[in-house]
């Protein structure tokens, strides 16, 4: 079943369309990776689905519900979206920031949130930042920060989590740390995870489904094995690489890659 | 644990506020005891306490609270820790509007003062906001730089107007700031203003808290950052406008107080509104007490005293580096 279905969507900035009449299917309970060169429209798709960037034409539904009929709070309960580089005040504590993730559930004159405290604690435990609750954001390492942001998105308690380049600016250990956390959330809570990734080996290893986008067009959708072919790498990324399958794993890996640009 | 700490901070600040209020009420050219309030109403000292000092002290505490809160809101709006209505020219805009209105023959009644200063503050704020807008929203650096330049420009015009029209004495309170001549009508105006602001804060505090985030993150949490920003801007204009209408152009209160509170209690905006307002009131009471007693019977210019403290604080902020982190 599709957790998200974008039907013939057109979206742009000013007069320039970034995506024109493109359709995307994102399966429920899976990890879907959006891959493609810089400026191809990956982040725009995430922003459109999360309602931050309104679409000009087409229709987007989440868990079978048209997002146009949802108000911002209802939408936030369905989809949690994490920007590539969110701006937060450095002197905010981790717990205060995670609390912001409960905004959609606050109601009434005094902003009551019946399950707030429980959900905040749960989100911090799941994202492994409970012990950092009273630490300031600017006192955290890059990996801890990213986990704190993920805790904020988990506080939404939404079935879908979307992350724009969650591993950018992180060293390899912290990249794997974040990806393992997302995999764990997908397995244990059946969350649908959508993320933009630039490392194709990581995309192949962690994602169940890949959507390749180039120049505003959805070029190919399928399992990593179906999408990551030598032809696609040459056509879309201008990279010559060998695709290999190690005996111990089921996903493809890029080997001996080199750029085709200027060749 | 955090709630306990905040309650403790609020309790201590409230106690200091009461003490500072009593000191401000008793202090002046001559010091009077608090019991003078219940003495024979025909005594000069009692009359002074009721008709001059009490409205003044009430105005001082309310203006302090409004200015501190407007600074806190402006820092959240601009995502910049050195934003303040005086630095960005909002106070100067309100002041210039009052001067021009007066020179064009508009009587400076409490009502006229209020709408003139709010209009002046609003126009200046819109211009500064316009100067700082980019396709991605407000650019914090352009906001501060554009605002600072525009604030100087407006202040120069105000001083030029006062010199060219020989009205420096008439507008002394506006130009240098001060509470001499504060009346109960002004207290009423400030009370209405602070009630409007508090009601808006209670209703919108969750949305106002999200102002510190970038628009995409705030939207993803279910907020409407564009609408919140407009309401918050109007709140800044109301706070700064009516403060100038009563006390003239006093700067730096909104700069330092929110920073001190955030240092003592790093937390979301909604939980730091009350301590920020209390601390703003305390600061203003103390500075006003110094202004009226240090060189009595001459009253020192309040804006200069406030700027001495604020300038020192600005220096510390710059020396320590910005505390806003873009991740």
Interface residues (C-beta under 8 A of the other chain):
Chain A: X47 X50 X51 X52 X72 X73 X74 X75 X76 X77 X79 X80 X81 X82 X83 X85 X86 X87 X88 X89 X90 X91 X92 X93 X95 X96 X99 X100 X101 X103 X104 X106 X109 X110 X111 X134 X136 X137 X138 X145 X149 X156
Chain B: X2 X79 X202 X203 X205 X206 X207 X209 X210 X212 X213 X214 X215 X216 X217 X219 X220 X221 X222 X223 X224 X262 X263 X266 X267 X268 X323 X324 X325 X326 X327
